[in-house]
Amino acid sequence: MAKEITSRSENYSQWYNDIVKKAGLADNSAVRGCMVIKPLGFGIWENMKAQLDTMFKDTGHVNAYFPLFIPKSFLSKEAKHVEGFAKECAVVTHHRLMNNPDGEGVVVDPTSKLEEELIVRPTSETIIWNTYRDWIQSYRDLPLLINQWANVVRWEMRTRPFLRTAEFLWQEGHTAHATKQEAIEEAELIHEVYARFAEDYMAMPVLKGAKTANERFAGADETFTIEALMQDGKALQAGTSHFLGQNFAKAFDVKFSDNNNKQEYVWATSWGVSTRLVGGLIMTHSDDEGLVIPPKLAPTQVVIVPIPKPNEQILEVAEKLEKQLKAAGIRIKIDRDEQKRPGFKFAQYEMEGVPIRVGIGMRDLEKNQVEVARRDTKEKISVAVEGLDRYLIDLLDTIQKNLFQKALDYRTAHSSETTDFEAFKDILENKGGFIRAHWDGTTETELKIKELTKATIRCIPLDEGPSDGKCILTGKDSKQRVVFAKSY
């Protein structure tokens, strides 16, 4: 199976597409730019969703759901917001079909034109804040901490499964607060939640920082981001949390009476991550043999493969182990298929990224042992049946930590600092990765660097304080280094 995958060194983009297809994560659909998420890909997303949902609820948030369709007039109320999404919106103009009077099939009924066009949700700030106007009257109604799990549509022309599709799945949080400080703290809190999820569950190290004014979310006063580095040296924006100020409250006239009975506009945040995280997981950990999934997010963490095929004695051992691991919360599968050979199954589970494979044969049982194979290192070891459950639980934790350390080592090896623009271009061209360099703070210089190198400012890092220097391009005074990279 691995021979069907293009190597990363030969063509990274094709390697990624091969992994998505051969591992059975997603298929192209009949709708251009949209994907069909297959059970394995959706299983990874479900585990991401479940963990994030728990983390949101642990911090006081609750789920709700808002309409897919947004009146066009809503998007006109916040100028920066509509400018940011106008070119990506899908628009509904009619509400009915009819039989084609000139032949077979159906056509749009010309008499069913909507009085006002509806926008298929590109993001929900506008319709949510229109609703919040009715929900918020007093400081007693605040804070309002709402999240929704939904799909959105952004009419992308160049698409790639999970990373950029016309329709994708995500969560979007929308919160309302009585004070500016509370809203900023909320945006920072979710920023930290995203970083902790990426590192603890995805085993994907991230840089935490703020976006430049040019790169902020449309309509935000501040955007916090987590940035990850993929194996081709390009950055991936993996999650964003936005402090929206009072922009949407003013646009939709959302006020509250404070404890002095004074009318004030509400302060707001929004934040989200999407199925793009599945793409990030693939590109962070997978290899030329197929998908690699961190154990905490793997739909199947341990698979037991009887050799050469299931029999009563092997299944007795397998089912005992299955019971023990399930009781410990491990997601385990016994392959009972009698049609495929063990070698084919081994290749299949390697391609699908199952973290641990346990082979049980009669010769193994005669020695009271089994063969345990790790997906991350491809190491195989004979392990005693007695205490196997504890061994596998510990091994899953070891694999999770190893994947994070491997990704961190790659990022460290591909992180650079420079004060010379020629060296900056050379690093981008030949090494890739994150580059810390000074920038004069102007959008003009930021865009010029992007024009000359295709690199963008990924973030103003939070792990580095002010430092005096000279802009990498203009030589003007600079007070802080920023992180540059080519990106997805």
ZABAVEX-55776 format. One record per residue (C-alpha): x, y, z; residue in three letters. Coordinates in steps of 0.2 Angstrom, whole numbers, padded with zeros to 4 digits, always signed. Layout:
N
XYZALA...
END
This chain:
488
+0000+0000+0000MET+0014+0012+0004ALA+0020+0010-0014LYS+0004+0019-0019GLU+0010+0035-0009ILE+0021+0048-0017THR+0035+0052-0005SER+0036+0068+0004ARG+0053+0073-0003SER+0046+0070-0021GLU+0030+0080-0020ASN+0023+0085-0003TYR+0007+0091-0010SER+0003+0075-0019GLN+0009+0065-0004TRP-0004+0074+0006TYR-0018+0070-0006ASN-0012+0052-0007ASP-0013+0050+0012ILE-0031+0058+0012VAL-0036+0046-0002LYS-0027+0030+0002LYS-0030+0030+0021ALA-0049+0033+0018GLY-0051+0050+0026LEU-0061+0059+0013ALA-0066+0059-0005ASP-0070+0072-0018ASN-0089+0075-0020SER-0100+0079-0035ALA-0100+0097-0029VAL-0084+0106-0034ARG-0073+0111-0019GLY-0083+0101-0007CYS-0077+0084+0001MET-0086+0069+0008VAL-0078+0065+0025ILE-0076+0046+0027LYS-0078+0037+0043PRO-0060+0037+0048LEU-0058+0056+0044GLY-0075+0059+0053PHE-0069+0048+0068GLY-0054+0059+0070ILE-0065+0075+0069TRP-0077+0068+0082GLU-0063+0064+0094ASN-0057+0082+0092MET-0075+0089+0094LYS-0078+0079+0110ALA-0062+0085+0118GLN-0064+0103+0113LEU-0082+0103+0119ASP-0077+0096+0136THR-0064+0110+0137MET-0076+0123+0132PHE-0089+0117+0145LYS-0076+0116+0158ASP-0073+0135+0156THR-0092+0139+0158GLY-0098+0139+0139HIS-0114+0131+0133VAL-0119+0126+0116ASN-0133+0133+0105ALA-0137+0133+0086TYR-0141+0148+0075PHE-0148+0148+0057PRO-0138+0143+0041LEU-0145+0157+0032PHE-0141+0175+0035ILE-0151+0190+0028PRO-0140+0200+0016LYS-0144+0216+0025SER-0135+0209+0041PHE-0119+0208+0032LEU-0120+0227+0028SER-0120+0233+0046LYS-0102+0230+0050GLU-0092+0237+0036ALA-0075+0228+0039LYS-0084+0212+0042HIS-0093+0212+0025VAL-0077+0217+0016GLU-0068+0202+0023GLY-0081+0189+0017PHE-0090+0197+0002ALA-0080+0188-0011LYS-0083+0171-0003GLU-0101+0171+0000CYS-0114+0159-0007ALA-0130+0168-0011VAL-0148+0161-0011VAL-0159+0171-0022THR-0175+0159-0025HIS-0184+0147-0014HIS-0193+0136-0026ARG-0190+0124-0041LEU-0202+0119-0055MET-0203+0107-0069ASN-0195+0113-0084ASN-0209+0118-0096PRO-0197+0116-0111ASP-0192+0098-0107GLY-0186+0086-0094GLU-0179+0091-0077GLY-0182+0106-0066VAL-0178+0124-0067VAL-0179+0139-0055VAL-0196+0146-0053ASP-0194+0164-0059PRO-0209+0169-0048THR-0200+0163-0032SER-0187+0176-0030LYS-0184+0181-0012LEU-0188+0199-0007GLU-0170+0199+0002GLU-0156+0187-0003GLU-0150+0175+0010LEU-0131+0172+0013ILE-0126+0154+0017VAL-0117+0156+0033ARG-0098+0161+0031PRO-0097+0164+0049THR-0111+0169+0062SER-0107+0185+0070GLU-0120+0195+0062THR-0135+0184+0064ILE-0130+0180+0082ILE-0128+0198+0087TRP-0145+0202+0080ASN-0151+0188+0092THR-0141+0194+0106TYR-0150+0211+0105ARG-0166+0202+0112ASP-0156+0192+0124TRP-0147+0205+0133ILE-0155+0220+0143GLN-0145+0220+0160SER-0128+0217+0167TYR-0137+0202+0175ARG-0138+0194+0157ASP-0119+0194+0156LEU-0107+0186+0152PRO-0116+0176+0138LEU-0104+0162+0134LEU-0111+0153+0118ILE-0103+0141+0106ASN-0110+0132+0091GLN-0105+0117+0081TRP-0109+0120+0063ALA-0104+0120+0045ASN-0100+0135+0035VAL-0097+0140+0017VAL-0084+0150+0010ARG-0083+0150-0009TRP-0065+0145-0011GLU-0058+0143-0029MET-0042+0133-0025ARG-0047+0119-0013THR-0038+0104-0004ARG-0047+0091+0007PRO-0048+0097+0025PHE-0036+0112+0023LEU-0047+0123+0012ARG-0064+0118+0006THR-0079+0127+0000ALA-0089+0119+0015GLU-0081+0114+0031PHE-0086+0109+0049LEU-0081+0120+0064TRP-0085+0127+0080GLN-0088+0145+0083GLU-0089+0154+0100GLY-0098+0170+0102HIS-0097+0179+0119THR-0104+0195+0126ALA-0096+0204+0141HIS-0100+0219+0152ALA-0082+0226+0151THR-0068+0227+0139LYS-0056+0218+0151GLN-0068+0203+0153GLU-0069+0201+0134ALA-0050+0202+0132ILE-0048+0189+0146GLU-0061+0178+0137GLU-0051+0179+0120ALA-0035+0175+0129GLU-0043+0161+0139LEU-0049+0152+0123ILE-0032+0156+0115HIS-0024+0146+0129GLU-0037+0132+0127VAL-0033+0130+0109TYR-0015+0129+0112ALA-0017+0116+0126ARG-0028+0106+0114PHE-0016+0107+0100ALA-0001+0102+0110GLU-0009+0089+0123ASP-0021+0080+0111TYR-0014+0083+0093MET+0004+0082+0099ALA+0007+0097+0088MET+0018+0111+0095PRO+0011+0129+0092VAL+0017+0146+0093LEU+0005+0158+0102LYS+0004+0176+0096GLY-0007+0190+0090ALA-0010+0194+0072LYS-0005+0210+0064THR-0018+0223+0059ALA-0018+0217+0041ASN-0020+0199+0046GLU-0034+0201+0059ARG-0051+0193+0057PHE-0063+0205+0048ALA-0071+0216+0061GLY-0059+0212+0076ALA-0049+0224+0086ASP-0037+0210+0090GLU-0034+0192+0084THR-0024+0179+0094PHE-0018+0164+0084THR-0009+0147+0086ILE+0003+0143+0072GLU+0010+0126+0069ALA+0024+0121+0057LEU+0021+0107+0044MET+0034+0095+0038GLN+0037+0105+0022ASP+0042+0120+0032GLY+0026+0129+0029LYS+0015+0137+0043ALA-0003+0132+0047LEU-0015+0144+0056GLN-0023+0131+0067ALA-0035+0142+0078GLY-0040+0160+0081THR-0048+0169+0095SER-0054+0187+0092HIS-0057+0202+0103PHE-0071+0211+0094LEU-0072+0227+0105GLY-0089+0234+0103GLN-0090+0234+0084ASN-0104+0221+0083PHE-0113+0228+0098ALA-0114+0245+0090LYS-0118+0238+0073ALA-0133+0228+0080PHE-0137+0240+0094ASP-0134+0228+0108VAL-0134+0238+0125LYS-0136+0233+0143PHE-0140+0243+0159SER-0125+0242+0171ASP-0127+0241+0190ASN-0129+0260+0190ASN-0143+0259+0177ASN-0133+0267+0164LYS-0134+0260+0146GLN-0118+0253+0139GLU-0113+0244+0123TYR-0108+0226+0126VAL-0090+0220+0123TRP-0088+0204+0112ALA-0077+0190+0107THR-0078+0176+0094SER-0066+0161+0091TRP-0065+0145+0081GLY-0056+0130+0075VAL-0062+0119+0060SER-0059+0102+0051THR-0043+0111+0045ARG-0036+0103+0061LEU-0037+0086+0053VAL-0026+0092+0039GLY-0014+0099+0052GLY-0013+0082+0060LEU-0010+0073+0044ILE+0004+0085+0039MET+0012+0086+0057THR+0014+0067+0060HIS+0011+0056+0044SER+0025+0048+0034ASP+0028+0039+0018ASP+0020+0023+0024GLU+0003+0032+0027GLY-0006+0041+0041LEU+0000+0043+0059VAL-0013+0048+0072ILE-0009+0053+0090PRO-0017+0040+0102PRO-0028+0053+0111LYS-0037+0056+0094LEU-0036+0039+0086ALA-0053+0032+0083PRO-0045+0015+0085THR-0030+0015+0097GLN-0026-0003+0098VAL-0030-0017+0085VAL-0028-0035+0088ILE-0024-0046+0072VAL-0026-0065+0074PRO-0013-0075+0065ILE-0016-0083+0053PRO-0034-0081+0056LYS-0046-0081+0071PRO-0048-0097+0081ASN-0056-0101+0098GLU-0040-0100+0108GLN-0033-0084+0100ILE-0050-0075+0102LEU-0051-0080+0120GLU-0035-0071+0123VAL-0040-0056+0112ALA-0057-0054+0120GLU-0050-0054+0138LYS-0038-0041+0132LEU-0052-0031+0124GLU-0062-0031+0140LYS-0047-0025+0150GLN-0043-0011+0139LEU-0061-0005+0136LYS-0063-0004+0155ALA-0048+0007+0155ALA-0056+0018+0142GLY-0045+0012+0127ILE-0053+0011+0110ARG-0049-0006+0104ILE-0054-0017+0089LYS-0052-0036+0086ILE-0050-0040+0067ASP-0061-0055+0065ARG-0060-0054+0045ASP-0056-0072+0039GLU-0054-0067+0021GLN-0039-0055+0021LYS-0021-0061+0025ARG-0012-0055+0040PRO+0001-0046+0029GLY-0013-0036+0020PHE-0021-0031+0037LYS-0004-0025+0044PHE-0002-0014+0029ALA-0020-0008+0030GLN-0018-0003+0048TYR-0001+0005+0045GLU-0009+0015+0032MET-0024+0020+0043GLU-0012+0026+0057GLY-0018+0014+0071VAL-0006+0018+0085PRO-0003+0000+0091ILE-0005-0017+0082ARG-0005-0033+0092VAL-0002-0049+0083GLY-0008-0065+0091ILE-0003-0082+0084GLY-0003-0099+0091MET+0016-0099+0091ARG+0016-0083+0102ASP+0003-0091+0114LEU+0014-0106+0116GLU+0027-0094+0123LYS+0013-0085+0132ASN+0017-0069+0123GLN+0011-0058+0108VAL+0019-0046+0096GLU+0016-0028+0098VAL+0020-0015+0084ALA+0021+0003+0086ARG+0015+0014+0071ARG+0026+0029+0076ASP+0043+0020+0076THR+0038+0004+0067LYS+0047-0005+0082GLU+0040-0023+0085LYS+0043-0031+0102ILE+0037-0047+0110SER+0027-0044+0126VAL+0021-0056+0139ALA+0002-0059+0139VAL+0002-0056+0158GLU+0001-0038+0161GLY-0001-0034+0143LEU-0016-0022+0146ASP-0005-0011+0158ARG+0009-0011+0145TYR-0002-0005+0131LEU-0009+0009+0141ILE+0008+0015+0145ASP+0014+0013+0127LEU+0000+0024+0121LEU+0006+0038+0132ASP+0024+0035+0127THR+0018+0036+0108ILE+0009+0052+0112GLN+0024+0060+0120LYS+0036+0054+0106ASN+0025+0061+0092LEU+0025+0078+0101PHE+0044+0078+0104GLN+0047+0073+0086LYS+0036+0088+0080ALA+0044+0100+0092LEU+0062+0094+0087ASP+0057+0097+0068TYR+0051+0115+0073ARG+0066+0119+0083THR+0077+0113+0068ALA+0067+0124+0056HIS+0066+0140+0067SER+0078+0154+0062SER+0083+0172+0066GLU+0091+0184+0054THR+0094+0203+0052THR+0098+0202+0034ASP+0085+0202+0020PHE+0096+0191+0008GLU+0098+0178+0021ALA+0080+0179+0025PHE+0076+0175+0007LYS+0088+0161+0007ASP+0081+0153+0022ILE+0063+0154+0015LEU+0069+0146-0001GLU+0081+0132+0005ASN+0076+0128+0023LYS+0059+0135+0026GLY+0051+0136+0043GLY+0048+0150+0055PHE+0059+0165+0054ILE+0060+0178+0068ARG+0065+0195+0061ALA+0062+0214+0065HIS+0048+0223+0056TRP+0044+0242+0055ASP+0026+0239+0060GLY+0018+0246+0044THR+0006+0237+0033THR+0015+0243+0018GLU+0031+0234+0023THR+0022+0219+0027GLU+0014+0218+0010LEU+0030+0221+0001LYS+0039+0207+0010ILE+0024+0196+0005LYS+0026+0202-0013GLU+0044+0199-0014LEU+0045+0182-0004THR+0027+0175-0002LYS+0030+0175+0017ALA+0018+0182+0029THR+0019+0188+0047ILE+0011+0173+0056ARG+0011+0181+0072CYS+0018+0194+0084ILE+0024+0181+0097PRO+0019+0181+0115LEU+0034+0172+0121ASP+0046+0186+0116GLU+0045+0204+0123GLY+0051+0220+0115PRO+0068+0221+0108SER+0076+0235+0098ASP+0082+0232+0080GLY+0080+0236+0062LYS+0067+0231+0050CYS+0072+0216+0039ILE+0067+0226+0023LEU+0067+0244+0026THR+0080+0246+0040GLY+0069+0257+0050LYS+0068+0256+0069ASP+0058+0241+0076SER+0053+0237+0094LYS+0050+0218+0092GLN+0053+0203+0081ARG+0039+0195+0073VAL+0037+0177+0065VAL+0037+0175+0046PHE+0034+0160+0036ALA+0026+0154+0020LYS+0009+0147+0024SER-0006+0137+0019TYR
END
